[in-house]
Amino acid sequence: MKLFGFLNLSTLDLIDIVIVAIIIYQFLRFIRGTKATPILFGILTIFVVSFVARWFNLRALAWIMNSILAVWVVAFVILFQPEIRNALAFIGRQRPLRFFFKVEPFPTVSEIINAMKKLSEQRHGALIVIQRNDSLSDIIDSGVRIDAIVNSILIQSLFFPDNPLHDGACIIQGDKIIAASCVLPLSENPDLGGKFGLRHRAALGIAEHSDAFCIVVSEETGRISFAYKGKLITRVSADALAKTLRKVIKE
């Protein structure tokens, strides 16, 4: 096949191009809106300057750029560690791998649901964000690092009124509670009116800015709600929440 009348491309070449494009697209999705974005542009700038230096035979500049590029692989891994971890976790959640290795897509759903039931009964306000594909690095950095395996009792204790971390959101990534007391963007949706407080606005805000799934427990009523794909669903039962959460994670 000839592309643009002069490039000879085979079917394998086209498949290769599509795969590379998908990888680049997914990587850009992971780093979108994070601190890694300007770092990536910095690395690309180094590549461009290095190419220009070699093209115009600027020896001193080319030597400096080549020296920097000699360690770029190690620097890349260090600088993009959170994004690489998220990408690998996303790959591991895909259906073909779960079929071959019999991996449970999200073994912590029951722990989360049990915690929501208890918090609802006790009317302890809660805000839990379950990260999916989009990176939440900036939001995680706004809170306090936890890095603990998801556990119902731990979630309940984080939102106990006397706990200094009970304000803000708890971020769950895979089977780990990554951080607590995180600050979320507030939704400016006028349809919310005065019916909902900051937790619900924050839940809808993160659902508008990312593909995360956010669960809310009202401190006033104890009712459970969730926000996903820019929509806020209120008055949800624990069973309905569990069913929805499992479905979302399998997407």
N, C-alpha and C positions, 0 to 999 in steps of 0.2 A: 504494500500500500504506500502511495506517495502522498505526503502531507505538504500542503502549500506548493505542490508541483515539483519539489526537489528533495524532500526528506523521505528516505525509504524507511518505513516502519512496519515491522511484523506484528502479528497478533500478540506475541509475547511482549514486545516493546510497549504496546498500548496497555496491556495488563500491568506491566512494570510501572508505567507512568501513573496509572490510576491508583495503584497501591501506595506509591510514594506521596501522591496528592492527598490521599485519605490520612496517611500518617501525619503529614504536615498540618492538615486541617484539625485533626484531633489534638495535636500538641498545642496548636494556637488556642484551641478552646480551653485547654487545661490552664494555660497561663494568662488568659484574658482577664484583665482587671486586677492582676496581682503585681507584686513588686518585681516579679521575674520579667515582666514585659520590657521595661527600659534596659534591663541587663541583656536581654536577647538582642535588642536593637544595637547595644554597644558591641556585642560579639559580631553582628553582621557588619557594623561599621569597620571593625578591624579587618574582616575579610575583604571588604571593598577597597580599603586603603592599601592592603597588601597586594591585591591584584593590580591596582593602578601603579603602585611603586615598581612592580616587576615589569609592567607594560612599558613604562617610560624609563626603565633602567635606573631608577633612583636607588642606588646601592645602600646608602646609609639607612634610609627609611625602610627599604625592603628587609634589611637585616634586623631592624628593630621589630617589624611586624612578624617576621618569621620566628623570632625568639618568643614573642608573645603567643603565637599560634602553636608553638611546640608544646605548650602546657594547657592548651585550651580544652582538651578532652577531660583532664582531671578537674579543671576549674568548672567546666560545664556540669559535671556530675555533682560537685559540691554546691554550686549556686542553684541548681535546679532540683535539689534532692526532694523537696516536698512534691513538686510536679511529677517527677519520675515515679515516686512512690504511688501517687494517685493514679498515674497511667497504668502501672503494673497491676494495681488493685482492680482497675476497670477491666483490664484484659482478663484477669482471673475470674471475674464475675460473668464472663460471656458463656452462653449456653453450651457451645461445643466442648469447652473445658469442663463444665459442670457435668456433662454427660459422660465423658471419659473417666473423670476422677471422682464422680459422685460427690461433689462438693455442695454442701448446703449453701444456697445463695446468701442467706442472712440468718445465721443461727441465733441472733440476739433479739429477734422480734418479740419473742415471749417475755424476755426481760424488760423490754421497753413497755410493752402492754401492761404487764403486772405493775410496773412503776406508775403508769398513767392511772390505773384503777385506784391505787392507794392515794395518790396525790389528789385525785378527783374526790374521793371519799372524805379526805381531810381538808379539802378546799385550800390546798397549798398551790399558789400560782406556779406555773412551769412553762418553759419555752425550750423546746428541743429541736435542733436542726440536724437532719440526717443528710449528710453530703452525698451527692451522686457523682456526676461527671465533672461539673464545673468546679474549678478551684475556689476554695474559701480562705485562702492563706491570709488575706488582709483581715478578715473577720476573726480568724483564729488568733492572730497576733494582737487583737484588741482585748483579749481575755487572759485568763490564767491557765497555763498548761496543766493538764491532768495526766494524759497518756495512760489510762487504765482500762482494763477489760470491762465492757459494758455489763453492769450488774444492777438489778432492780433496787437493791438497798442503797447502793452508791448514788443512783439517780435521785432517789427520795431524799437522801441526806443533803445533796447539793441544793435542793430547793426547799429545805427546811427554813422557815422564816428567820431563825437566829443565825443561819449560816451566812457569813459575809459574801459568799459566792452566789447567793440565791437570786440576786438581781442580774438580769441579762440572760443570754442564751447558752445552752449546753450544746456543743458540737460533737456529733457522732460520725466517725469515719470507719466504715467496715465494722469490726467487732470492738472498736475502741472509743472511749470517751476522750477526745483529743483536748478539749478545753472547756472551761466554764466561765460564766460572767462575761460573755462576749457581747459586743455591741452590734446590733443589726440595723440596716437602713429602714427607716419608717416609710410606709406607704403613704402616698398623698391622694389616694383614691377618694374622691368626694362621696362615693356611695356608702362609705363606712359611717359617715356622720358622727354623732356623739354616742352611738350605741356600743362602741368598742374602745377598749383602753390601749395602752402602749404595747402590751404583749401581742395583741391581735394585729395591730398596725405593723409591728416588727415582723411578725410571721408572714404577713402578706407582702411586706417589703422585700424580704429575702426570696420569696417565691416569685416576685416580679423581676428580680435581678439575677436569678440563677435557676438551675433545675433542681435545687434542694427541696426536700420534703420537710415541712415544719409542723410540729405538733404543739398545741397550746392547751393549757389547763387554766380556766378562769379562777382567779382568787375569790371573786365575789359569789359565783354560782357553782363552781366545781365542774362546770360543763367542759367537755373535750371538743376541740375543733382542730382542723388542720388546714394548711395552706399549701397549694401545689399548682404549678403552671399559671401563676397569677390569679388564682381563685382561692377564696376563703370559704371553707365548708364548716358550718357550725353544728352544734348539738349532735355529735357523732358518738355512737356507742363504742365500747371497747372492742367488741367483736367485729363491728364494721371497720374500725380503725385497723385492726390486725389484718383483715382481709385486703383492705386497700393498700396497706404498707407492703405486704408480701407481693401484691400485684405490681406495685411501683418498682420494687427492687428487682423484679424479674424482667423489667422492660429492657 
